[in-house]
Amino acid sequence: MRIPFYFDYACPWAYLGSCRVEAFFADLGAEIDFRPVQLATLKEPTAGQGPAPGERKKQWYGSDLKAWSEMIGADVNTDARHLIKRSTRLALKAALVAQDEGRFREYHYPTYRARWAEARDISERNVVRELLAGAGLDADAALRRAESPELEERIERDTQDAIARGVFGVPTLFVGDRMFWGNDRFELVRFFIEKSS
């Protein structure tokens, strides 16, 4: 069974989910189909801004992120929060290039680590180029392709396809037509995989 896993490097919860998703479902023989999408575009146009969180909620949010990272053994650098408004679009398009070249995992995991464990700005061309080179790709050629109109159209189309399927955030997984949103929904995904077997 192939399980779609929609993600954006902008989201720490999709980072944590990505760190554990393959191992979590390995014993079921499920293949994870990683699908890069632009989180900012997924947000529903009618969704307004919620009230600003109070201090207690902010403290809880930070401690929850740390608890999850400790439990699954994923490094999270709190300094990475200052990059929250930096674009991940180039990095996502580069992920598609790496996917096409059969070097997705070699690019994907170091890119998530660069963003959330090392607090590096993956909107910068030189950082993405370095990550592509580290994945064993011809970095200049891969970067040129990532910046091409073809890949710009592709990331937009893939994001719109996700929206048409009901996706509004990341990480999002599907078992058949049933959608699950969140790093903390893996147990439900597992239940419905087993149920469908």
N, CA, C and O of each residue as an XYZ file, in Angstrom:
788
protein
N       0.844     -1.196      0.000
C       0.000      0.000      0.000
C       0.881      1.249      0.000
O       1.847      1.335      0.758
N       0.542      2.212     -0.854
C       1.255      3.500     -0.877
C       0.461      4.516     -0.071
O      -0.737      4.702     -0.288
N       1.137      5.164      0.853
C       0.499      6.159      1.711
C       1.023      7.546      1.331
O       2.195      7.839      1.569
N       0.183      8.406      0.745
C       0.630      9.768      0.454
C       0.944     10.520      1.743
O       0.194     10.446      2.716
N       2.048     11.237      1.739
C       2.478     12.040      2.886
C       2.790     13.442      2.358
O       3.853     13.681      1.783
N       1.850     14.360      2.562
C       2.024     15.734      2.099
C       2.820     16.520      3.138
O       2.547     16.443      4.336
N       3.808     17.278      2.661
C       4.680     17.997      3.586
C       5.160     19.315      2.987
O       5.105     19.525      1.775
N       5.623     20.182      3.854
C       6.337     21.404      3.480
C       7.433     21.594      4.510
O       7.197     21.425      5.706
N       8.627     21.945      4.058
C       9.752     22.153      4.971
C       9.499     23.283      5.957
O      10.237     23.430      6.931
N       8.471     24.076      5.718
C       8.145     25.195      6.606
C       7.566     24.743      7.940
O       7.581     25.512      8.901
N       7.056     23.516      8.028
C       6.298     23.078      9.203
C       7.107     22.159     10.113
O       7.577     21.114      9.665
N       7.278     22.530     11.390
C       8.028     21.658     12.299
C       7.326     20.332     12.560
O       7.985     19.320     12.796
N       5.995     20.327     12.519
C       5.259     19.083     12.769
C       5.400     18.120     11.600
O       5.435     16.906     11.798
N       5.481     18.649     10.387
C       5.745     17.788      9.232
C       7.186     17.277      9.276
O       7.472     16.179      8.798
N       8.089     18.068      9.847
C       9.472     17.608     10.065
C       9.487     16.419     11.018
O      10.102     15.394     10.726
N       8.813     16.556     12.151
C       8.778     15.462     13.121
C       8.088     14.230     12.521
O       8.539     13.101     12.710
N       6.990     14.466     11.797
C       6.299     13.359     11.152
C       7.175     12.672     10.126
O       7.184     11.445     10.021
N       7.910     13.470      9.370
C       8.792     12.925      8.350
C       9.904     12.086      8.967
O      10.320     11.079      8.394
N      10.383     12.502     10.136
C      11.453     11.768     10.819
C      11.032     10.355     11.211
O      11.875      9.468     11.341
N       9.721     10.143     11.399
C       9.289      8.843     11.929
C       8.340      8.063     11.038
O       8.050      6.901     11.321
N       7.849      8.674      9.968
C       6.760      8.056      9.210
C       7.156      6.726      8.566
O       6.379      5.772      8.609
N       8.332      6.644      7.978
C       8.698      5.400      7.293
C       8.867      4.251      8.285
O       8.382      3.146      8.044
N       9.551      4.508      9.395
C       9.753      3.466     10.401
C       8.431      3.049     11.043
O       8.228      1.876     11.354
N       7.529      4.024     11.241
C       6.267      3.752     11.923
C       5.412      2.736     11.164
O       4.724      1.917     11.773
N       5.460      2.794      9.832
C       4.600      1.925      9.029
C       5.363      0.796      8.326
O       4.775      0.048      7.545
N       6.660      0.668      8.596
C       7.494     -0.310      7.879
C       6.993     -1.741      8.045
O       6.992     -2.517      7.090
N       6.564     -2.091      9.264
C       6.148     -3.480      9.504
C       4.847     -3.836      8.788
O       4.507     -5.012      8.659
N       4.126     -2.824      8.325
C       2.888     -3.076      7.581
C       3.141     -3.188      6.078
O       2.228     -3.469      5.302
N       4.391     -2.966      5.683
C       4.724     -3.012      4.265
C       4.224     -1.814      3.488
O       4.141     -1.859      2.261
N       3.886     -0.728      4.198
C       3.376      0.476      3.531
C       4.543      1.292      2.983
O       5.552      1.493      3.659
N       4.385      1.753      1.755
C       5.379      2.627      1.135
C       4.909      4.075      1.292
O       3.764      4.398      0.976
N       5.784      4.931      1.775
C       5.428      6.334      1.971
C       5.710      7.105      0.685
O       6.831      7.116      0.175
N       4.669      7.743      0.181
C       4.737      8.528     -1.053
C       4.842     10.005     -0.657
O       3.828     10.676     -0.469
N       6.076     10.502     -0.533
C       6.310     11.883     -0.102
C       5.870     12.862     -1.183
O       6.273     12.751     -2.341
N       5.034     13.823     -0.788
C       4.491     14.786     -1.747
C       4.705     16.220     -1.254
O       4.004     16.678     -0.351
N       5.667     16.925     -1.843
C       5.893     18.320     -1.461
C       4.747     19.216     -1.926
O       4.292     19.118     -3.066
N       4.289     20.083     -1.035
C       3.237     21.066     -1.351
C       3.561     22.362     -0.627
O       4.311     22.374      0.349
N       2.988     23.448     -1.118
C       3.233     24.768     -0.526
C       2.180     25.036      0.550
O       1.007     25.261      0.253
N       2.631     25.006      1.812
C       1.723     25.154      2.945
C       0.951     26.472      2.899
O      -0.247     26.490      3.183
N       1.610     27.563      2.550
C       0.947     28.872      2.533
C      -0.234     28.877      1.564
O      -1.234     29.553      1.809
N      -0.126     28.133      0.473
C      -1.204     28.069     -0.521
C      -2.341     27.166     -0.049
O      -3.497     27.364     -0.424
N      -2.004     26.173      0.778
C      -3.031     25.236      1.262
C      -4.064     25.905      2.162
O      -5.212     25.467      2.235
N      -3.649     26.967      2.843
C      -4.554     27.612      3.799
C      -5.819     28.079      3.094
O      -5.769     28.736      2.055
N      -6.945     27.723      3.683
C      -8.216     28.068      3.065
C      -8.426     29.582      3.058
O      -8.207     30.240      4.075
N      -8.853     30.147      1.907
C      -8.993     31.600      1.800
C      -9.958     32.193      2.826
O      -9.807     33.345      3.233
N     -10.945     31.405      3.240
C     -11.928     31.923      4.194
C     -11.475     31.783      5.639
O     -12.155     32.246      6.555
N     -10.313     31.136      5.846
C      -9.831     30.946      7.224
C      -9.225     32.250      7.723
O      -8.276     32.767      7.132
N      -9.757     32.764      8.778
C      -9.244     34.010      9.340
C      -8.111     33.755     10.320
O      -7.776     32.611     10.629
N      -7.545     34.822     10.788
C      -6.510     34.719     11.806
C      -7.179     34.500     13.151
O      -8.097     35.228     13.528
N      -6.718     33.504     13.860
C      -7.243     33.268     15.206
C      -6.678     34.298     16.169
O      -5.777     35.056     15.812
N      -7.195     34.330     17.366
C      -6.645     35.251     18.348
C      -5.198     34.887     18.674
O      -4.818     33.717     18.633
N      -4.414     35.882     18.991
C      -3.018     35.633     19.354
C      -2.978     34.742     20.582
O      -3.742     34.954     21.524
N      -2.083     33.730     20.589
C      -2.028     32.847     21.747
C      -1.502     33.577     22.976
O      -0.644     34.454     22.876
N      -2.022     33.205     24.121
C      -1.526     33.765     25.370
C      -0.214     33.121     25.769
O       0.246     32.183     25.118
N       0.384     33.614     26.826
C       1.679     33.115     27.271
C       1.636     31.638     27.647
O       2.567     30.891     27.349
N       0.550     31.216     28.305
C       0.470     29.806     28.701
C       0.447     28.897     27.484
O       1.110     27.861     27.469
N      -0.315     29.280     26.461
C      -0.394     28.455     25.264
C       0.942     28.458     24.525
O       1.368     27.418     24.022
N       1.605     29.601     24.454
C       2.907     29.668     23.792
C       3.923     28.767     24.485
O       4.696     28.069     23.829
N       3.914     28.787     25.816
C       4.826     27.933     26.571
C       4.506     26.460     26.330
O       5.408     25.642     26.151
N       3.214     26.129     26.326
C       2.819     24.750     26.068
C       3.259     24.311     24.677
O       3.791     23.213     24.515
N       3.041     25.159     23.668
C       3.388     24.817     22.294
C       4.874     24.474     22.194
O       5.249     23.465     21.597
N       5.705     25.316     22.780
C       7.147     25.071     22.742
C       7.529     23.788     23.460
O       8.367     23.026     22.978
N       6.914     23.548     24.612
C       7.254     22.343     25.367
C       6.727     21.090     24.668
O       7.343     20.028     24.760
N       5.593     21.202     23.970
C       5.043     20.069     23.230
C       5.973     19.682     22.084
O       6.234     18.501     21.855
N       6.465     20.678     21.376
C       7.408     20.432     20.282
C       8.672     19.754     20.809
O       9.179     18.810     20.203
N       9.173     20.243     21.942
C      10.374     19.640     22.538
C      10.109     18.219     23.004
O      10.963     17.345     22.849
N       8.922     17.976     23.578
C       8.583     16.628     24.053
C       8.541     15.641     22.894
O       9.080     14.538     22.988
N       7.896     16.045     21.799
C       7.845     15.174     20.629
C       9.241     14.924     20.076
O       9.581     13.789     19.741
N      10.050     15.970     19.977
C      11.390     15.805     19.415
C      12.228     14.885     20.286
O      13.011     14.085     19.773
N      12.070     14.994     21.611
C      12.810     14.115     22.516
C      12.341     12.670     22.375
O      13.156     11.747     22.361
N      11.030     12.473     22.270
C      10.485     11.127     22.184
C      10.956     10.396     20.930
O      11.263      9.205     20.980
N      11.014     11.110     19.805
C      11.372     10.417     18.555
C      12.846     10.576     18.186
O      13.305     10.023     17.187
N      13.588     11.337     19.001
C      15.019     11.499     18.752
C      15.353     12.415     17.596
O      16.352     12.209     16.909
N      14.522     13.433     17.372
C      14.765     14.414     16.305
C      15.235     15.729     16.920
O      14.601     16.254     17.835
N      16.328     16.246     16.423
C      16.836     17.528     16.934
C      15.973     18.674     16.426
O      15.663     18.748     15.237
N      15.587     19.568     17.335
C      14.881     20.793     16.969
C      15.618     21.962     17.606
O      15.859     21.981     18.813
N      15.963     22.915     16.792
C      16.661     24.120     17.249
C      15.621     25.238     17.373
O      15.015     25.631     16.377
N      15.417     25.742     18.573
C      14.388     26.776     18.759
C      14.721     28.055     17.990
O      13.829     28.860     17.724
N      15.987     28.251     17.632
C      16.353     29.427     16.829
C      15.746     29.371     15.426
O      15.670     30.388     14.735
N      15.314     28.177     15.009
C      14.737     28.028     13.672
C      13.433     28.798     13.518
O      12.992     29.048     12.396
N      12.815     29.174     14.625
C      11.526     29.895     14.549
C      11.650     31.241     13.838
O      10.684     31.721     13.245
N      12.842     31.853     13.896
C      12.987     33.161     13.243
C      12.926     33.053     11.716
O      12.835     34.068     11.026
N      12.976     31.824     11.190
C      12.905     31.616      9.742
C      11.489     31.327      9.261
O      11.280     31.024      8.086
N      10.523     31.418     10.160
C       9.171     30.944      9.881
C       8.539     31.595      8.638
O       7.702     30.977      7.979
N       8.928     32.820      8.319
C       8.318     33.500      7.168
C       9.162     33.389      5.905
O       8.811     33.963      4.873
N      10.262     32.664      5.975
C      11.117     32.500      4.801
C      10.515     31.438      3.875
O      10.012     30.414      4.338
N      10.569     31.684      2.603
C       9.969     30.786      1.614
C      10.702     29.444      1.553
O      11.928     29.386      1.652
N       9.938     28.381      1.389
C      10.510     27.049      1.184
C      10.272     26.566     -0.250
O      10.555     25.413     -0.574
N       9.765     27.427     -1.081
C       9.337     27.020     -2.436
C      10.491     26.427     -3.252
O      10.315     25.388     -3.888
N      11.663     27.063     -3.246
C      12.791     26.539     -4.010
C      13.206     25.168     -3.472
O      13.493     24.253     -4.245
N      13.236     25.034     -2.159
C      13.610     23.751     -1.554
C      12.608     22.652     -1.922
O      12.998     21.506     -2.145
N      11.326     22.999     -1.985
C      10.297     22.028     -2.373
C      10.446     21.616     -3.840
O      10.295     20.442     -4.178
N      10.738     22.574     -4.693
C      10.939     22.248     -6.113
C      12.192     21.404     -6.284
O      12.226     20.502     -7.122
N      13.221     21.691     -5.497
C      14.433     20.874     -5.536
C      14.142     19.448     -5.069
O      14.754     18.496     -5.554
N      13.205     19.303     -4.124
C      12.812     17.957     -3.669
C      12.196     17.167     -4.815
O      12.427     15.964     -4.932
N      11.419     17.829     -5.659
C      10.838     17.155     -6.820
C      11.923     16.713     -7.793
O      11.850     15.625     -8.364
N      12.930     17.565     -7.980
C      14.052     17.198     -8.853
C      14.762     15.974     -8.274
O      15.046     15.016     -8.993
N      15.047     16.010     -6.974
C      15.725     14.880     -6.326
C      14.884     13.612     -6.437
O      15.420     12.520     -6.627
N      13.575     13.759     -6.320
C      12.666     12.617     -6.452
C      12.787     12.008     -7.856
O      12.891     10.791     -8.010
N      12.773     12.869     -8.866
C      12.876     12.411    -10.254
C      14.194     11.698    -10.517
O      14.265     10.793    -11.348
N      15.241     12.112     -9.799
C      16.574     11.542    -10.006
C      16.857     10.348     -9.101
O      17.964      9.810     -9.106
N      15.848      9.931     -8.319
C      16.045      8.786     -7.441
C      16.927      9.076     -6.241
O      17.529      8.164     -5.676
N      17.008     10.363     -5.841
C      17.858     10.761     -4.708
C      17.041     11.535     -3.675
O      17.559     12.422     -2.995
N      15.760     11.189     -3.567
C      14.879     11.974     -2.705
C      15.302     11.936     -1.242
O      15.477     12.988     -0.627
N      15.467     10.754     -0.681
C      15.794     10.666      0.746
C      17.125     11.321      1.056
O      17.297     11.912      2.122
N      18.074     11.219      0.126
C      19.398     11.825      0.322
C      19.313     13.348      0.365
O      20.171     14.011      0.948
N      18.272     13.890     -0.257
C      18.046     15.345     -0.213
C      17.073     15.728      0.900
O      17.309     16.682      1.642
N      15.990     14.984      1.007
C      14.878     15.340      1.890
C      15.270     15.418      3.364
O      15.033     16.435      4.014
N      15.856     14.375      3.882
C      16.162     14.358      5.316
C      17.208     15.409      5.706
O      17.034     16.080      6.724
N      18.287     15.574      4.934
C      19.217     16.666      5.258
C      18.591     18.060      5.132
O      18.975     18.979      5.856
N      17.630     18.218      4.216
C      16.985     19.525      4.057
C      16.111     19.838      5.262
O      16.143     20.955      5.778
N      15.329     18.862      5.714
C      14.535     19.076      6.928
C      15.455     19.356      8.117
O      15.169     20.228      8.938
N      16.550     18.618      8.203
C      17.487     18.818      9.308
C      18.120     20.219      9.241
O      18.282     20.893     10.259
N      18.469     20.634      8.022
C      19.045     21.971      7.852
C      18.083     23.036      8.357
O      18.491     23.980      9.033
N      16.806     22.883      8.027
C      15.808     23.887      8.397
C      15.492     23.883      9.890
O      15.460     24.943     10.514
N      15.257     22.703     10.472
C      14.730     22.650     11.835
C      15.746     22.267     12.907
O      15.533     22.581     14.078
N      16.836     21.602     12.550
C      17.851     21.251     13.550
C      19.022     22.228     13.522
O      19.637     22.504     14.551
N      19.328     22.756     12.313
C      20.483     23.646     12.163
C      20.079     25.103     11.963
O      20.939     25.982     11.921
N      18.776     25.366     11.839
C      18.253     26.730     11.656
C      18.910     27.439     10.473
O      19.292     28.606     10.569
N      19.038     26.719      9.356
C      19.596     27.312      8.142
C      18.454     27.814      7.269
O      17.355     27.260      7.286
N      18.726     28.863      6.512
C      17.709     29.479      5.662
C      17.673     28.772      4.318
O      18.477     29.061      3.432
N      16.739     27.847      4.171
C      16.669     27.063      2.932
C      15.958     27.811      1.799
O      15.684     27.233      0.748
N      15.663     29.093      2.015
C      15.185     29.912      0.894
C      16.374     30.408      0.062
O      16.185     30.901     -1.050
N      17.584     30.282      0.589
C      18.781     30.779     -0.101
C      19.277     29.754     -1.109
O      19.394     28.566     -0.807
N      19.568     30.238     -2.319
C      20.005     29.368     -3.419
C      21.239     28.559     -3.059
O      21.321     27.368     -3.361
N      22.210     29.217     -2.407
C      23.461     28.515     -2.116
C      23.252     27.373     -1.122
O      23.952     26.362     -1.178
N      22.279     27.536     -0.207
C      21.978     26.460      0.754
C      21.323     25.288      0.026
O      21.689     24.134      0.248
N      20.356     25.582     -0.841
C      19.694     24.521     -1.605
C      20.696     23.830     -2.523
O      20.673     22.607     -2.662
N      21.570     24.607     -3.146
C      22.608     24.026     -4.015
C      23.484     23.055     -3.223
O      23.780     21.958     -3.696
N      23.896     23.453     -2.030
C      24.727     22.601     -1.177
C      23.994     21.304     -0.809
O      24.599     20.231     -0.793
N      22.703     21.404     -0.518
C      21.914     20.223     -0.171
C      21.759     19.285     -1.368
O      21.792     18.064     -1.210
N      21.592     19.846     -2.550
C      21.513     19.030     -3.764
C      22.840     18.318     -4.019
O      22.857     17.141     -4.380
N      23.938     19.023     -3.833
C      25.259     18.407     -4.006
C      25.463     17.293     -2.983
O      25.986     16.228     -3.311
N      25.046     17.545     -1.742
C      25.171     16.537     -0.699
C      24.352     15.288     -0.973
O      24.654     14.207     -0.466
N      23.301     15.449     -1.788
C      22.458     14.303     -2.161
C      23.043     13.525     -3.324
O      22.446     12.552     -3.785
N      24.220     13.949     -3.810
C      24.872     13.238     -4.902
C      24.393     13.639     -6.277
O      24.582     12.905     -7.247
N      23.768     14.814     -6.366
C      23.271     15.301     -7.653
C      24.235     16.312     -8.256
O      25.050     16.904     -7.549
N      24.139     16.505     -9.561
C      24.845     17.611    -10.214
C      24.124     18.872     -9.750
O      23.065     19.221    -10.272
N      24.708     19.552     -8.767
C      24.002     20.625     -8.059
C      23.590     21.760     -8.976
O      22.483     22.284     -8.850
N      24.465     22.152     -9.900
C      24.137     23.276    -10.780
C      22.981     22.922    -11.718
O      22.057     23.714    -11.907
N      23.045     21.736    -12.294
C      21.975     21.302    -13.202
C      20.669     21.122    -12.436
O      19.610     21.521    -12.920
N      20.730     20.524    -11.245
C      19.517     20.293    -10.447
C      18.898     21.615    -10.013
O      17.676     21.765    -10.017
N      19.745     22.577     -9.636
C      19.234     23.878     -9.215
C      18.588     24.616    -10.386
O      17.539     25.240    -10.229
N      19.217     24.544    -11.555
C      18.624     25.173    -12.748
C      17.241     24.585    -13.025
O      16.296     25.311    -13.334
N      17.136     23.261    -12.909
C      15.843     22.624    -13.158
C      14.826     23.033    -12.095
O      13.663     23.284    -12.413
N      15.260     23.103    -10.829
C      14.351     23.505     -9.744
C      13.798     24.907     -9.978
O      12.674     25.209     -9.577
N      14.581     25.757    -10.620
C      14.169     27.145    -10.871
C      13.442     27.311    -12.206
O      13.095     28.429    -12.587
N      13.214     26.218    -12.910
C      12.607     26.295    -14.242
C      11.098     26.518    -14.154
O      10.480     26.201    -13.138
N      10.502     27.066    -15.226
C       9.034     27.194    -15.270
C       8.327     25.851    -15.102
O       7.243     25.789    -14.522
N       8.935     24.774    -15.608
C       8.342     23.437    -15.490
C       8.103     23.073    -14.017
O       7.029     22.593    -13.655
N       9.112     23.307    -13.180
C       8.983     22.942    -11.766
C       8.105     23.932    -11.011
O       7.433     23.562    -10.049
N       8.110     25.181    -11.442
C       7.210     26.167    -10.835
C       5.757     25.753    -11.067
O       4.932     25.810    -10.155
N       5.459     25.341    -12.286
C       4.101     24.885    -12.617
C       3.772     23.595    -11.873
O       2.640     23.391    -11.436
N       4.761     22.738    -11.734
C       4.517     21.436    -11.095
C       4.191     21.574     -9.614
O       3.256     20.938     -9.128
N       4.951     22.397     -8.886
C       4.672     22.543     -7.450
C       3.310     23.199     -7.247
O       2.592     22.883     -6.299
N       2.964     24.115     -8.147
C       1.656     24.762     -8.056
C       0.541     23.764     -8.358
O      -0.470     23.725     -7.657
N       0.726     22.967     -9.391
C      -0.281     21.958     -9.754
C      -0.444     20.916     -8.645
O      -1.563     20.545     -8.292
N       0.680     20.451     -8.101
C       0.620     19.445     -7.028
C      -0.084     20.006     -5.792
O      -0.835     19.301     -5.117
N       0.169     21.272     -5.509
C      -0.485     21.908     -4.362
C      -1.980     22.056     -4.608
O      -2.787     21.803     -3.713
N      -2.349     22.463     -5.814
C      -3.770     22.596     -6.144
C      -4.470     21.235     -6.142
O      -5.627     21.134     -5.733
N      -3.776     20.196     -6.594
C      -4.342     18.845     -6.549
C      -4.591     18.418     -5.104
O      -5.600     17.780     -4.805
N      -3.671     18.772     -4.215
C      -3.841     18.454     -2.790
C      -5.058     19.179     -2.225
O      -5.843     18.598     -1.476
N      -5.208     20.445     -2.586
C      -6.361     21.223     -2.129
C      -7.662     20.575     -2.615
O      -8.631     20.461     -1.865
N      -7.663     20.155     -3.883
C      -8.857     19.511     -4.439
C      -9.180     18.218     -3.689
O     -10.334     17.792     -3.643
N      -8.175     17.611     -3.116
C      -8.382     16.370     -2.360
C      -8.817     16.640     -0.919
O      -9.213     15.720     -0.204
N      -8.741     17.917     -0.493
C      -9.186     18.275      0.846
C      -8.077     18.683      1.789
O      -8.345     19.028      2.940
N      -6.823     18.650      1.324
C      -5.684     18.957      2.194
C      -5.669     20.448      2.541
O      -5.825     21.298      1.664
N      -5.482     20.755      3.822
C      -5.424     22.148      4.273
C      -4.217     22.424      5.154
O      -3.992     23.568      5.548
N      -3.445     21.405      5.468
C      -2.266     21.568      6.319
C      -1.347     20.377      6.149
O      -1.662     19.428      5.432
N      -0.196     20.439      6.824
C       0.778     19.338      6.765
C       1.247     19.004      8.181
O       1.242     19.867      9.059
N       1.654     17.749      8.401
C       1.613     16.641      7.457
C       0.205     16.090      7.303
O      -0.565     16.042      8.262
N      -0.118     15.682      6.098
C      -1.390     15.028      5.830
C      -1.111     13.699      5.140
O      -0.297     13.616      4.220
N      -1.803     12.661      5.604
C      -1.685     11.325      5.038
C      -3.067     10.847      4.611
O      -4.085     11.336      5.102
N      -3.090      9.895      3.699
C      -4.342      9.292      3.251
C      -4.246      7.785      3.300
O      -3.211      7.202      2.977
N      -5.343      7.156      3.710
C      -5.547      5.719      3.521
C      -6.782      5.626      2.638
O      -7.900      5.848      3.104
N      -6.588      5.303      1.378
C      -7.679      5.389      0.407
C      -8.128      6.841      0.310
O      -7.318      7.728      0.039
N      -9.423      7.085      0.530
C      -9.949      8.454      0.483
C     -10.034      9.090      1.862
O     -10.461     10.238      1.985
N      -9.636      8.367      2.895
C      -9.732      8.889      4.262
C      -8.484      9.708      4.585
O      -7.361      9.220      4.460
N      -8.691     10.950      5.000
C      -7.598     11.885      5.246
C      -7.282     11.999      6.740
O      -8.176     11.981      7.586
N      -5.983     12.116      7.038
C      -5.519     12.308      8.418
C      -4.502     13.438      8.433
O      -3.513     13.406      7.700
N      -4.750     14.433      9.267
C      -3.869     15.599      9.354
C      -3.169     15.600     10.713
O      -3.811     15.555     11.763
N      -1.856     15.653     10.667
C      -1.098     15.834     11.899
C      -0.122     14.718     12.204
O      -0.385     13.546     11.934
N       1.002     15.099     12.767
C       2.014     14.166     13.237
C       1.453     13.219     14.293
O       1.962     12.112     14.468
N       0.415     13.647     14.992
C      -0.151     12.836     16.079
C      -1.318     11.965     15.609
O      -2.084     11.471     16.437
N      -1.467     11.770     14.301
C      -2.559     10.936     13.783
C      -2.065      9.609     13.218
O      -2.837      8.868     12.610
N      -0.805      9.310     13.412
C      -0.247      8.097     12.816
C      -0.928      6.829     13.337
O      -1.090      5.863     12.590
N      -1.324      6.827     14.598
C      -2.002      5.649     15.143
C      -3.323      5.395     14.419
O      -3.682      4.249     14.151
N      -4.043      6.476     14.105
C      -5.284      6.331     13.333
C      -5.001      5.813     11.932
O      -5.720      4.951     11.427
N      -3.960      6.334     11.308
C      -3.583      5.861      9.972
C      -3.293      4.366     10.034
O      -3.750      3.600      9.186
N      -2.539      3.964     11.034
C      -2.191      2.552     11.197
C      -3.452      1.688     11.352
O      -3.577      0.631     10.735
N      -4.370      2.159     12.181
C      -5.615      1.424     12.404
C      -6.355      1.181     11.092
O      -6.829      0.074     10.835
N      -6.451      2.229     10.258
C      -7.218      2.082      9.001
C      -6.449      1.320      7.933
O      -7.059      0.713      7.054
N      -5.109      1.341      7.991
C      -4.344      0.466      7.090
C      -4.638     -0.996      7.438
O      -4.933     -1.814      6.568
N      -4.548     -1.297      8.738
C      -4.796     -2.676      9.172
C      -6.231     -3.111      8.878
O      -6.480     -4.254      8.497
N      -7.157     -2.192      9.059
C      -8.573     -2.492      8.790
C      -8.823     -2.791      7.326
O      -9.679     -3.609      6.985
N      -8.072     -2.124      6.462
C      -8.287     -2.308      5.017
C      -7.569     -3.531      4.463
O      -7.775     -3.911      3.311
N      -6.727     -4.143      5.286
C      -5.937     -5.301      4.804
C      -6.804     -6.549      4.686
O      -6.311     -7.609      4.299
